[in-house]
């Protein structure tokens, strides 16, 4: 086991920085001694002077303080009445192996259900599953009975990617914790550990910084077992050899130890000792009076190396003052390098002021040329759509917004593109298209309040006969309204059509068929109808991990 660090991802940078600085000091010292030897006939006295050694040592201490070695734990008092526990469940294909009968996944579900039962009443829990990708099925909730019911519908068919990517599950689980809560955070990983060794040090450092302690339950056997295929046969590799899946407890142990957690091995039947996992989750966090919990947190060694660095720098200043002797300090003159740096800074500042004075971005022609060079840049397409909309080219703006939504990889950027598409369609009176675009925007970003408001307004407008011809807030009239403006890109068919408020109902482009009143049901009839409707929770869970639900994979809205 390596020494745990608060920032292990900075080790390479710190070593490179100290090595580079020391090398530069050595190079400067060698060049200085060579000049002295040529001028005064003195021989080179050494690789580094005393001041150089002090500077290099102080820089090394600063690097150690930045990395932050963990040297122990301390107990802190937190205002909380329970734990926040995220259960991370492995649903990859290897969990179908039957070396712990009937399957590893069934045993993992039972262990999770038993842990939920053993948790304290004030604890909160959430459920996250992972295979080739990960998803949070529930937020943190005190309703642990609902989570136990949901576990019955978790299986390896939730995702079309049956591989195992534990790091993706750790990232989703980390985002499930409430960042505003002071509750102690625990992560229960139930997996066979296959491919868990691929977990990077960066995600482990994030877990430590967030105060998350990992408790892992390793399910399976060292001998391993065969994996059944979806067709009811056994899974074979490309050479026709049977695929044997084995438990990898060592990889799970590394993850747990890096977060001051623990690993527990299931027995030959895939079970854990009663209450063992719940007790391991509660370790390091004990009740400390009404509404308070005492928790052990790791302590990083930062103050001592930082103090040593300051002390060494002080010695270097004192030594520099003595070495100068009677020679008065001379003011530093700007070298050629400093003068060049000053000119670069001044030029950058002037450029920023010039851009700020102009107050605008590139024009439409420049944006279109940039899009032709990089057609997959979603940010650029979004900017092009906004510029076209400002120029009144609404149809071209719609095409740019749609292209941006299909090429964006960030859910928030995809939601923004769909929102702008909906606004553009709404401004031209295309209410049904705007409704679908706002639905897609909220599917990608449920917190987008502007899209929620516009969707409600659009649904209300569609319920009217005929729909109004202005958008929310009457921001813009459609081209064929009383303003007299006309879209130059519209065809003859649209230009010759009658206005919606003058055409008969069957000719209106957004008219809806006459609604028939549904028969009213009595209380008993409604209850029998609801009992006859069959719930399918597994379908909703599969939707959370469905690969086809990624942005840009389809040509229209998905309901």
NORGIRA-V166797 format. One record per pair of residues at least 12 apart in sequence whose ideal C-beta (glycine too) atoms are under 8 Angstrom apart, sorted by the first residue. I is the first residue (numbers start at 1). GAP is how many residues later the second one is. Records with the same first field share a line. If there is no record, write none. Layout:
I: GAP, GAP
This chain:
1: 253, 256
3: 66, 67
4: 65, 66, 204, 253, 254, 256, 294
5: 62, 63, 64, 65, 200
6: 61, 62, 63, 64, 199, 202, 203, 292, 294, 296
7: 59, 60, 61, 198
8: 59, 193, 194, 196, 197
9: 192, 193, 196
10: 56, 57
11: 56
14: 49, 50, 52, 53
15: 48
17: 42, 46
18: 38, 41, 42, 45
21: 34, 35, 38
22: 34, 37
25: 23, 27, 30, 31
26: 21, 22, 26
29: 17, 18, 19, 20, 23
30: 14, 17
33: 12
50: 269
51: 265, 268, 269, 272
54: 258, 259, 261, 262, 265
55: 257, 258, 261
57: 255
58: 250, 251, 252, 254, 255, 258
59: 250
61: 244, 245, 247, 248, 251
62: 243, 244, 247
64: 237, 241
65: 236, 237, 238, 240, 241, 244
68: 232, 233, 234
69: 231, 232
70: 138, 228, 229, 230, 231
71: 228, 229, 230
72: 226, 227
73: 187, 211, 223, 224, 225, 226
74: 222, 223, 225
75: 219, 220, 221, 222
76: 218, 219, 221
77: 211, 215, 216, 217
78: 104, 105, 106, 214, 215, 216, 217
79: 103, 212, 213
80: 101, 102, 103, 104, 211, 212, 213
81: 41, 210, 211, 212
82: 38, 39, 40, 41, 42, 101, 211
83: 36, 37, 40, 41, 100, 101, 102, 103, 198, 199, 202, 210
84: 39, 40, 41, 42, 56, 93, 94, 97, 99, 100, 101, 102
85: 30, 34, 38, 39, 40, 41, 101, 102, 103, 196
86: 39, 40, 41, 42, 54, 87, 90, 91, 99, 100, 101, 102
87: 25, 28, 29, 38, 39, 40, 41, 60, 101, 103
88: 40, 41, 42, 81, 82, 85, 99, 100, 101, 102, 103
89: 19, 20, 23, 38, 39, 40, 41, 65, 101, 102
90: 15, 18, 39, 40, 41, 74, 76, 79, 99, 100, 101, 102
91: 14, 38, 39, 40, 63, 64, 65, 67, 68
92: 38, 39, 40, 64, 70, 71, 72, 102
93: 38, 63, 69, 70, 134, 142
94: 70, 98, 100, 133, 151
95: 13, 61, 96, 97, 124
96: 60, 131, 132
97: 95, 123, 127, 128, 129, 130, 148
98: 127, 128, 130
99: 121, 122, 124, 125, 126, 146
100: 119, 120, 121, 125, 166, 168, 169, 170
101: 168, 169
104: 88, 115, 116, 166
105: 49, 50, 51
106: 164
107: 112, 159, 162, 163, 164
108: 82, 83, 109, 111, 162
109: 42, 43, 45
110: 160, 161
111: 79, 106, 108, 155, 159, 160, 161, 166
112: 15, 39, 76, 78
113: 35, 38
114: 158, 160, 163, 164
115: 73, 162, 163, 166
116: 28, 31, 32
117: 27, 31
118: 156, 157, 159, 160, 161
119: 25, 159, 162
120: 162
121: 21
122: 20
123: 19, 21
124: 16, 17, 18, 59
125: 15, 16, 17, 19, 22
126: 12, 13, 14, 15, 21, 50
127: 20, 23, 24, 27
128: 41, 44, 45, 48
129: 25, 29, 40, 412, 416
130: 34, 35, 36, 38, 39, 42
131: 25, 27, 28, 30, 31, 32, 33, 34, 414
132: 27, 29, 30, 31, 32, 33, 36
133: 26, 28, 32, 35, 412, 414
134: 31, 34, 35, 37, 38, 39, 411
135: 37, 409, 410
136: 36, 37, 39, 40, 408
137: 13, 17, 404, 407
138: 12
139: 37
140: 36, 37, 38
150: 387, 391
153: 384, 385, 388
154: 387
155: 383
157: 381, 385
158: 380, 383, 384, 386, 387
159: 383, 386, 387, 388
160: 386, 387
161: 386
163: 32
164: 27, 30, 31, 32
165: 30, 33
166: 23, 25, 29, 30, 32, 33, 89
167: 31, 32, 33, 36
169: 20
170: 17, 29, 33, 37, 85
171: 32
173: 14
174: 29, 32, 33, 36, 38
177: 33, 35
183: 110
184: 27, 29, 100, 101, 109, 111
185: 25, 26, 27, 28
186: 26, 27, 28, 29, 95
187: 20, 25, 26, 27, 28, 72, 74
188: 27, 28, 29, 89, 93
189: 25, 26, 27, 28, 63, 66
190: 26, 27, 29
191: 25, 26, 27, 28, 61
192: 26, 27, 28, 53, 54, 55, 56
193: 23, 25, 27, 54, 55, 56, 57, 58, 59
194: 51, 52, 53, 54
195: 53, 56
196: 52, 55, 56, 59
197: 51, 53, 54, 57
199: 52, 55, 56
204: 51, 54, 55
207: 51, 52
208: 50, 51, 90
211: 84, 86
212: 47
213: 46, 47, 48, 71
214: 41, 42, 44, 45, 47
215: 41, 46, 47, 48, 49, 62, 65, 66
216: 36, 37, 39, 40, 45, 46, 47, 48
217: 46, 47, 49, 55, 60
218: 29, 30, 31, 34, 45, 46, 47, 48
219: 28, 47, 51
220: 25, 26, 27, 46, 50
221: 25, 26, 47
222: 24, 25
223: 23
224: 20, 21, 22, 23
225: 19, 20
226: 16, 17, 18, 19
227: 16, 18
247: 18
249: 14, 16
260: 24, 36, 38
261: 19
262: 18, 21
264: 12, 13, 16
284: 12
361: 22, 26
363: 24
364: 20, 23, 24, 27
367: 13, 16, 17, 20
368: 16
371: 13, 29
375: 28
376: 31
377: 30
378: 26, 27, 29, 30, 31, 32, 35, 36, 39
379: 25, 34
381: 19, 20, 22, 23, 26, 36
382: 18, 19, 22, 31, 34, 35, 38
384: 16
385: 12, 13, 14, 15, 16, 19, 32, 35, 36, 39
386: 34
388: 12
389: 31, 35
392: 93
393: 96
394: 30, 33, 34, 85, 93
395: 33, 92, 94, 95
396: 93
397: 23, 27
398: 23, 26, 27
401: 16, 17, 19, 20, 23
402: 15, 19
404: 13
405: 12, 13, 16, 35, 146, 147
406: 145, 146
407: 145
408: 143, 144
409: 142, 143
411: 33, 34, 140
412: 32, 33
414: 30, 31, 137, 138
415: 25, 26, 27, 28, 29, 30, 33, 36
416: 25, 29, 32
418: 19, 20, 22, 23, 26, 33
419: 18, 19, 22, 29, 31, 32, 35
421: 16
422: 12, 13, 14, 15, 16, 19, 29, 32, 33, 36
423: 31, 48
425: 12
426: 28, 32, 45, 46
427: 44, 48, 49, 50, 51
428: 50, 51, 59
429: 38, 40, 49, 51, 71, 80, 81
430: 80
431: 27, 30, 31, 36, 79
432: 30, 78
434: 20, 24
435: 20, 23, 24, 27
436: 120, 121
437: 120
438: 13, 14, 16, 17, 20
439: 16, 118, 120
440: 117
442: 13
443: 115
444: 107
453: 19
454: 17, 18
457: 14, 15
462: 48, 50
465: 40, 46, 47
466: 34, 35, 39, 42, 44, 45
467: 33, 43
469: 12, 31, 32
480: 14, 19
